[in-house]
Each structure stands twice: as C-alpha cells, then as structure tokens.
Amino acid sequence: DQRKALPLKSCSLTKPGSLPNPPRPRSVSVVSTTSQLSSRNPKDVLRHRIFHLSEMLRVEKANRDDNTSCYVELVGKADREKAPSIRQAFERINQRSSANIAQLEQRLQDSWAQLKKLEQRIFTSQDSSSSSATPAQQQLTTPRNSMSHQPSFSIPRNRTTETCIVEELLPSISESKENRSAQEASSKQILEEEIKQRVQELKAQLLDLREDHKVLEDEWHKLDESWKADKQQMMELLQEEKKRYYHLEVQVNDVIQINLNEITNLKHDLACTEEKMVYQSYERVGLTWVPTIFYSSWHPLSTLLLQNVLELHWAVLPPSSIYVHQIFLCTTSAHLGVSLSLLLYEHCAI
C-alpha cells in the first residue's frame, strides 16, 4: 500500500501579543485521496485514511505540546501586564487545538469501526463461500483445477496478512494514543506545577512587599512621632529663648536707664561742684579784696577821727591826764577796728 502524508501547517506561538488562528484539518484533501483510491480495495482506502488521520492527530498533538512549551517560556519571561493577554491567547489556541484533536480522534474511531465492519463482512462472505463447496467436488478437482482455484485460497492468505497489518497498526496507534495522553498529562502537570510555583513565588514576593510596606509604615510613623516631639521641644525652647531675651532686654533697659540716671546725677553733681568751686574762688577773691578796700578807705578816716579827738582832749583835759587819754584813744580805736572787722565778715557771709 502506498501511504502519503499530507502537509499541515503547525499552530505555534509566534508572538506573545498576536497569535494566528490554527488551521483546521483538510477534509477536502482526504476526500480527494479517497476518490482517487475508490478504484482500489475499500480496505486499503480505510487503512490509508486511518494512517492519514493518525498522522494528522500526531502533528496536531505535537503542535499543542509546542504551544504549551512556548506558553510556559513566554509566561516565565513576560511581565505582569502581558501575562493575562498571553494566557488568553494560549487558551484560545488550546481550545481550537483540542477541538481539532477531538474531531480527528472521532473520525479515526469511525474509520476503525468501518474497517472492523468491512473485515467482519469479508469474514462472513468467506465462511459462506467455503461452506457452500461440497467435499465431493473438492475430491474431483484436478491439480489444474486446484491451481485454477488458487486465487480463491489467496483470500484467506490476504485476510491473514490484512489482519496482521491491522493488528500491527492497532497497538501502535493505541501506544501512540497512550504516549500522547501521557505526554499531554505530563505537560499539563508540568504547566500546572510551573504555574503553581510561579503563583507561590508571586505570593512570596507579595508577602515580602507587604512586610516591607509594613516596616516602612512603622518607620514613617516613628519618624513622624519623633519629628513632632522634636518640633514641640524646639517650640518650647524657642518660647523659653524668647522669654529669656525679653527679660534680658528689660534688664538691659533698666541698667541703661540707671546708668543714664547716674550719668545725669554725676553731671549735675559735677556742675554743682564746679559752681561751688567758682563761688569759692570768687568768695576767696572777695574776702581778700573787701578788707583791703575797706582798710584803704577806713584808715584815713580813723586817723582823722583820732586827730580830732586828740585835739578835743588836749583842749579840754589838763596835761597831767594826757597819758590816760592816749590809752583811751588806743582802746577805742581797737574797739572800732574789731567792730569793723565783724561787720566785714557778716557782709561776706551774706
């Protein structure tokens, strides 16, 4: 039998953002091959169809596995923003590939059922043809006839070869199904494990971020409280400094006023002392000047007065009492001088 595999386009993840639609299996090509092989044995046609469908199924499952591996790589390398779009695209492609695989498996099962029905018909026809032949006719047959009937014996031989081929194909297809199912299960398990691992890593990162956020929030609260305490302390210190400055200013003003008062008092005292000194100097000058003037003016008067008194006494008194009169005049002149000096002192005091 000639077995031809039709080329199929693989459905793979080319870009994370845009994913092409997977092509559907070409049923038209299968119909064309069946129409070309309609002249042959129907068994051969069914075998070719089964082989073709199994090959298409293998390619589709391989494409799905490639898409799964590509999705895992893209999810591992992509950012958080691109991961949902990649997941949605992969789900769409996976749904389409699963639908195609289910359709191909259904068609393959139908082909196997048709092949089994055809084999059962051939077996029943062969049994009926073998039972219709009588033993007498089989004995009367010549070697030539046996040679001529040799093609009729080729049917069971062909049947055994066909059944052998079918028996060989069935285990291989079942094994391929089992392998594909095992690979699919393993790929799904690996994908789930990787997704779970990724989710666990993200959860761990989220917990770390929450802990960091909590630590930073606690530190921020501590800093805020310390800043408020420092601010309050600084305001209190500032108020104390203001009060101290005010008291110092008052004290300085008081000291300055006291100093100014003392300066004015000293100036007044100095002026008074200067005036006293000037007055005393003038007083001293006056004390020395007044007696000299008075003496200069009083001396001729006193001499004149004394002469008049003496003349009067000489004229009145006798000569024996001249000595006594002289003593009287001296005493009177002395009394006059003392009285005049007292008058001068009182005048200066005033």
C-alpha positions in Angstrom: 0.0 0.0 0.0 1.2 3.5 -0.8 0.9 5.8 2.2 1.1 9.5 1.6 1.1 12.2 4.4 -0.4 15.5 3.5 1.5 18.6 4.7 -0.1 20.6 7.6 0.7 24.0 9.0 1.7 23.9 12.6 0.0 26.1 15.2 2.7 27.6 17.3 3.0 30.7 19.4 4.9 33.1 17.2 4.4 36.4 19.2 3.1 36.9 22.7 0.8 39.7 21.6 -0.7 38.3 18.3 -1.4 34.6 17.8 -2.5 33.2 14.5 -5.6 31.0 14.2 -4.8 27.3 13.9 -5.7 25.8 10.5 -8.3 23.1 10.5 -7.6 19.6 9.2 -8.1 19.4 5.4 -11.0 17.2 4.9 -11.1 18.1 1.2 -7.7 16.5 0.7 -8.9 13.4 2.4 -12.0 13.3 0.2 -9.8 13.8 -2.9 -7.5 10.9 -1.8 -10.4 8.7 -1.2 -11.9 9.5 -4.6 -8.6 8.7 -6.2 -8.4 5.4 -4.3 -12.0 4.4 -4.8 -11.0 2.0 -7.6 -8.8 0.2 -5.1 -9.8 -2.2 -2.3 -12.0 -0.4 0.3 -9.8 -1.9 3.0 -6.8 -0.1 1.5 -8.8 3.1 1.4 -9.7 2.8 5.1 -6.2 1.9 6.0 -4.8 4.9 4.2 -7.5 7.1 5.8 -6.6 5.7 9.2 -2.9 6.3 8.7 -3.6 9.8 7.4 -5.8 10.7 10.3 -3.3 9.3 12.8 -0.6 11.3 11.2 -2.7 14.5 11.4 -3.5 13.7 15.0 0.2 13.3 15.8 1.0 16.6 14.2 -1.8 18.4 16.0 -0.8 17.0 19.3 2.9 17.9 18.7 1.8 21.4 17.8 -0.2 21.6 21.0 2.8 20.4 23.0 5.0 23.0 21.3 2.4 25.7 22.1 2.4 24.6 25.7 6.1 24.8 26.0 6.2 28.1 24.2 3.5 29.4 26.5 5.5 28.3 29.5 8.6 30.1 28.2 6.6 33.2 27.4 4.9 33.3 30.8 8.3 32.8 32.5 9.8 35.7 30.6 6.8 38.1 30.3 5.9 40.9 32.6 2.8 41.0 34.8 1.0 43.2 32.4 1.5 40.9 29.4 0.8 37.6 31.2 -3.0 37.8 31.1 -3.1 38.5 27.3 -0.7 35.6 26.7 -2.8 33.4 28.8 -6.0 34.3 26.9 -4.3 33.7 23.6 -3.0 30.4 24.7 -6.4 29.4 26.0 -8.0 30.2 22.6 -5.3 28.3 20.7 -5.5 25.4 23.1 -9.3 25.2 22.8 -9.1 25.1 19.0 -6.3 22.5 19.0 -8.3 20.4 21.5 -11.4 20.7 19.3 -9.4 19.6 16.2 -7.8 16.7 18.1 -11.3 15.6 19.3 -12.6 15.8 15.8 -9.7 13.8 14.4 -10.0 11.2 17.1 -13.7 10.8 16.3 -13.0 10.4 12.6 -10.3 7.9 13.4 -12.6 5.9 15.6 -15.2 6.0 12.8 -12.7 4.7 10.3 -11.6 1.9 12.6 -15.3 1.0 13.1 -15.8 0.9 9.3 -12.7 -1.2 8.9 -13.9 -3.7 11.5 -17.3 -3.9 9.9 -15.7 -4.4 6.5 -13.5 -7.2 7.9 -16.5 -8.8 9.5 -18.3 -8.8 6.2 -15.3 -10.3 4.4 -15.1 -13.0 7.1 -18.8 -13.8 6.8 -18.6 -14.0 3.0 -15.5 -16.2 3.1 -17.2 -18.5 5.6 -20.3 -18.7 3.5 -18.3 -19.5 0.3 -16.3 -22.1 2.0 -19.3 -23.8 3.4 -21.2 -23.9 0.1 -18.5 -26.0 -1.6 -19.2 -29.8 -1.2 -16.5 -32.3 -0.3 -17.2 -34.4 -3.4 -16.4 -31.5 -5.6 -13.3 -30.9 -3.7 -12.1 -34.5 -4.3 -12.9 -34.5 -8.0 -10.9 -31.4 -8.6 -7.7 -31.9 -10.6 -4.4 -30.2 -9.8 -5.2 -27.9 -12.6 -8.5 -27.0 -11.0 -6.7 -26.6 -7.7 -4.3 -24.4 -9.5 -7.2 -22.6 -11.1 -8.8 -22.2 -7.6 -5.6 -21.0 -6.1 -6.8 -17.3 -6.2 -9.8 -18.4 -4.0 -7.3 -19.6 -1.4 -5.4 -16.4 -1.7 -8.3 -14.6 0.1 -7.6 -16.2 3.4 -3.9 -15.6 3.0 -4.6 -12.0 2.2 -7.0 -11.9 5.1 -4.4 -13.1 7.4 -1.9 -10.5 6.1 -4.5 -7.8 6.4 -5.4 -8.9 9.9 -1.7 -8.9 10.7 -1.4 -5.4 9.4 -4.4 -4.2 11.3 -3.2 -6.0 14.5 0.2 -4.2 14.0 -1.4 -0.9 13.4 -3.8 -1.1 16.4 -1.1 -1.5 19.1 1.0 1.2 17.5 -2.0 3.6 17.4 -3.0 2.7 20.9 0.6 3.1 22.1 0.8 6.5 20.3 -2.5 7.5 22.0 -1.2 6.4 25.4 2.1 8.2 24.8 0.3 11.3 23.6 -2.1 11.2 26.5 0.8 10.6 28.9 2.8 13.4 27.3 -0.3 15.6 27.5 -0.9 14.7 31.1 2.8 15.3 31.9 2.8 18.6 30.0 -0.3 19.7 31.8 1.2 18.6 35.1 4.4 20.4 34.4 2.5 23.5 33.4 0.3 23.3 36.5 3.4 22.8 38.6 5.2 25.8 37.0 2.0 27.9 37.3 1.7 26.9 41.0 5.4 27.6 41.5 5.0 31.0 39.8 2.0 31.7 41.9 3.9 30.7 45.1 6.8 33.0 44.1 4.4 35.8 43.4 2.7 35.2 46.8 6.1 35.1 48.5 7.0 38.4 46.7 3.7 39.9 47.7 4.2 38.9 51.4 7.7 40.4 51.2 6.3 43.6 49.8 3.6 43.7 52.4 6.2 43.2 55.2 8.5 45.8 53.6 5.5 48.2 53.4 4.6 47.5 57.0 8.2 48.1 58.1 8.3 51.3 56.1 5.0 52.4 57.5 6.2 51.7 61.1 9.4 53.7 60.4 7.4 56.5 58.9 5.2 56.6 62.0 8.3 56.6 64.2 9.8 59.4 62.2 6.6 61.4 62.3 6.3 61.0 66.1 10.0 61.9 66.6 9.6 64.9 64.3 6.5 66.0 66.2 8.3 65.6 69.6 11.4 67.5 68.2 9.1 70.2 66.9 7.3 70.5 70.3 10.7 70.6 72.1 12.0 73.2 69.6 8.9 75.4 70.1 9.3 75.2 73.8 13.0 76.1 73.6 12.1 78.9 71.3 9.5 80.2 73.7 12.0 80.0 76.5 14.6 81.8 74.5 12.0 84.5 73.6 11.2 84.9 77.3 14.8 85.0 78.2 15.5 87.6 75.5 12.6 89.7 76.8 13.9 89.5 80.4 17.4 90.3 79.2 16.1 93.2 77.2 14.2 94.5 80.2 17.2 94.1 82.4 19.4 95.9 79.9 17.0 98.7 79.6 16.8 99.1 83.3 20.6 99.1 83.6 20.9 101.6 80.8 18.3 103.8 82.5 20.1 103.5 85.8 23.4 104.4 84.1 21.8 107.3 82.4 20.3 108.5 85.7 23.7 108.1 87.3 25.3 110.0 84.5 22.8 112.8 84.7 23.3 112.9 88.5 27.0 112.9 88.1 26.7 115.7 85.6 24.5 117.6 88.0 26.9 117.0 90.9 29.8 118.0 88.7 28.1 121.1 87.7 27.3 121.9 91.3 30.9 121.2 92.3 32.0 123.4 89.5 29.6 126.2 90.6 30.8 125.7 94.3 34.4 125.9 93.2 33.8 129.0 91.1 31.8 130.5 94.0 34.5 129.6 96.5 37.1 131.1 94.2 35.1 134.2 93.9 34.5 134.2 97.6 38.2 133.9 98.3 38.9 136.8 95.9 36.1 138.8 97.6 37.4 138.2 101.1 40.8 139.4 100.2 39.5 142.4 98.1 36.9 143.8 100.5 39.1 144.1 103.6 41.8 145.8 101.5 39.3 148.3 100.1 37.7 148.9 103.5 41.1 149.3 105.1 42.3 151.7 102.5 39.1 153.7 102.9 38.9 153.4 106.7 42.5 154.2 107.6 42.4 158.0 106.6 39.1 158.4 108.4 40.3 156.7 111.5 43.4 158.9 111.5 41.3 162.0 111.0 39.0 161.0 113.7 41.8 160.3 116.1 43.3 163.6 115.4 40.0 165.4 116.1 39.6 163.5 119.3 43.1 164.3 120.5 42.7 167.9 119.7 39.5 167.9 121.6 41.0 166.2 124.6 44.1 168.5 124.6 41.9 171.4 124.6 39.6 170.2 127.5 41.8 168.0 129.7 44.8 169.0 131.6 48.3 168.0 130.7 48.6 165.5 133.5 45.9 163.3 132.0 47.3 163.2 128.5 48.8 159.7 129.0 45.4 158.4 130.2 43.7 159.9 127.2 46.2 158.3 124.9 45.4 154.9 126.3 41.7 155.6 125.9 42.1 156.5 122.3 44.1 153.3 121.6 41.4 151.2 123.2 38.6 153.0 121.3 40.5 152.6 118.1 41.0 148.9 118.8 37.2 148.5 119.5 36.4 150.3 116.3 38.7 148.0 114.3 37.2 144.8 115.8 33.7 146.1 115.1 34.6 147.0 111.6 36.1 143.5 111.0 33.0 141.9 112.4 30.9 143.9 110.0 33.0 142.9 107.1 32.7 139.2 108.0 29.0 139.4 108.2 28.9 141.2 104.9 31.0 138.5 103.2 28.8 135.7 104.7 25.7 137.3 103.3 
